[in-house]
Amino acid sequence: MRYWLLLALPCILGCRASHQGRTAADKNLQEELRTSLTRAVAQYKYLGATVPAHRFPRTFEQGKLQTTGADGWVSGFFPGTLIQLYRFSGDTDLRATAQQKLNELRSQQYNQHTHDLGFMMYGSFGQALSLFPSAGYDTVLINSARSLCSRFDPKIGCIRSWDSDSSHFLVIIDNMMNLELLMHCFHVTGDSLFYKVAVTHANTTMQHHFRVDGSSWHVVDYDPKTGRPQRKQTHQGAADSSAWARGQAWSLYGFTMMFRETGDQRYLQQASRIASFILGHPNWPSDAIPYWDFNAPGIPNAYRDASAAAVMASALLELKEYAKTPDKKRYKTTAVKILRQLSAAPYRSSGDEAGGFLLQHSVGHFPKHSEIDVPLSYADYYYVEAALRYLGLVHPKQ
C-alpha cells in the first residue's frame, strides 16, 4: 500500500536542546523498531514453515497453532505481513512463502458470501502489488471488488456484512476497512461504481453508526424494506451501549483512509471526532494499550487488546499528516507510545511462547469466549504496518 511518508518535521520554534531531545527519541524508537522487525523476519519464517498447506495462521492457543482456510476473514493477513516484512528485509524466503499463500488465496476473488474481501485480498494482493506491479494482481483485486459490490444494496446505501434472513440487513463497523479495495480499483479502472459504493457506504455509516460522543456501535441492523435502522448493537463488545475497542480502531482507520482517497473534509472531521473520543475517554489507559472494550467490566483489571492498539497506532500515524496542531502532536505522541509498548514485554513475543506470532495479549471475541488474551494475525499485520509507517518505508499515494 502507498501511504504518507512519515518524516518528523523540524521544530521552528523552541530551544535547540528540546529539538535535539526529540530527534534522539525518534532515532531511539527507529532502532527499537528495526530490531523488532529483524526478529519478526525470523519469527515469520518459522511460522511459514509450520503452517500447513492451504491453511492460514489465525492464533496460537494452549501451545497449538490455530489456522483458517482461504475463505476465513483473516486469511490475507499472513501473506500481507510476509510481504511487509520482505519490504523491510529483502529476505527472498518471505517472498516465496507469500507467493505460495497468494496462490492459495486467489480463488477468493469470486467469493460473494463475505464482506471481508478488503481484509482478505487488498491486505495481501494489494501489498504484493505495491512492491511487484502485476496486471495479474490487479485483475484479482478488480474481481474481488466486483464480488464485494454484489453485496451492496442501494436502498440501504451499504454493503451487507453478515448474511441473515430477509428481515435483516446487518452492517458492522469493520466494513469500513474493506472500502480501500474499492477505492484502489476505482483509481485503476476509472469505474465509478467502485467509487459510488465506497462513498455511499461511508456516508451511510457516518450517519447511522455513531453516537453523539463520537463512539460507534458495532452493528446496525437495517430494515431491508424501508432502508432505515431498526436496531443498533455491539455484538463483540461488553454491551450494546459500550464502545468495543477494535470497533473504534476500525472506524478511525477507515475514515482516515477515506479522507486520503477522496479529499472529502467530512471524513477527516469524522476521523478527528473518533480520535477525540478514544484519546479523551476516562478509561483510556496511561500506557495507551486499550482495554478490549472502553466500558469493559473490571477495569483496570480487564484484558487489554494489542490488536486494537496496533490498528490505532497505524491510523494515528496517517491521521497526524492531515491534522492541525496541536492534534498533530497528540496523534504522533500516542502512536509512539503504543509502538514502544508493543515492541517490548509483555506485548512483544520472543517467538517461542507464541508460535512465531509477534504480539501477545489481543482479544478476538470476548462475549463468545473466543480468542481471549492470545496472539492474532491481524494484530501482527497492523503492528508491522505501523512500524513501517514510522520508519518511512511506506510511501504516499500519488
GIVENMO-V297101 format. One record per helix or strand. SS is the DSSP state (hx for helix, st for strand). FROM is the first residue (numbers start at 1). TO is the last residue. Records with the same first field share a line. If there is no record, write none. Layout:
# GIVENMO-V297101
SS=FROM-TO / FROM-TO
This chain:
# GIVENMO-V297101
hx=16-50 / 75-89 / 92-110 / 117-131 / 135-149 / 173-189 / 192-208 / 245-262 / 265-280 / 306-322 / 327-342 / 352-354 / 366-368 / 377-391
st=56-61 / 64-68 / 152-153 / 158-159 / 169-172 / 210-210 / 216-216 / 219-222 / 229-233 / 244-244 / 291-291 / 293-293 / 304-304 / 348-348 / 359-359 / 362-365 / 370-374
